[in-house]
Amino acid sequence: MSRDICIVGIMVDHRATRGPEVQEVLTRYGDSILSRSGIPDPTKGRGIISLTLQVDENGRKSLEKDLHDVPGVSVNSMILGPVLQ
């Protein structure tokens, strides 16, 4: 199965309480994460995380499912294309 370059956007509501759960998920997929950027929104108690991944389709779907399982987390992804050999 090919590995794609993907961008994943994550919105975390109630980040003070949900942040550790999100971090646990991201740690499990750390080998696939090329970059990560986070922006807190302290006035609204939420945070935005953007990831760049190099992962196959099953890995991306698994990450998205695990993040969706955390209450208050929204996830959207975009596949940019396959990794060139």
N, C-alpha and C positions, 0 to 999 in steps of 0.2 A: 504494500500500500504506500502511496506517495505521501510525502510530508509537505504540507502547505505552509505558507506564511499567512498568518491571520492576525487581525486586530480584534481585540475583545474589549468592550466597554462594560463597566460594572458600576451600578449605582447602589450605594449602601445606605439605607435609611436607618436611623438610630445607630450610627456608626460606633458610638461608645460601647454599646452592648453587643452589636453584631460583628464589629471589626475583628475580634479574636477568632470567631468562627470562619470568617472569610479568609483570614490569614492562614488558618489550618488547611483550608482547601488549596490555597495558592502554594503553600509549602509542598503539598503532595505532588503538584505538577511543576515544581521548580525546574526540572531538567528541560522542560519545553519552553520556558519563559525566556525570551531574548531581552526584553526590556519591560519596565513597569514604571508608571508614573501615577501619583496620587494627588488629589486636590481635596482638602477638607473644606466643608462649608459649615463653620461653627455656628452661624446664625440660624441654620436650619437643621443642625444635628445630623447631617448626611455627608457622604463622601463620594467622590468619583475616582475610579481607578481605570487606567487604560493599560492594556497589555499588548505586547507584540509576541506572538508565539510561532514556533516552528514545530508543527505537530500533524499527525495524520487525522483523518476525519473522525475516527473513533475516539481518539484522545480529546479532540476539541469538544465533541458532543458529551463526553464523560465529564469534562471540566464544567461545561455549561449546566449539566444536570446537577452536579454537586453544588454549584453556586445557587441555582434555583431552589435547592432544598433548604437553603438558609432563609428564614423569614425576613422579609424586608429588602431582599436583594433582587435587582433587575439586571439582566444580562442581554447584550446584543453583540453579534459578531459579524465580521466581514472577512471573506477569504480573498486575499490579494493574488495568489497564484502559487504554483508548485515551486519547490526549491530546485534551482538549476543544478544539474550534476556536473 
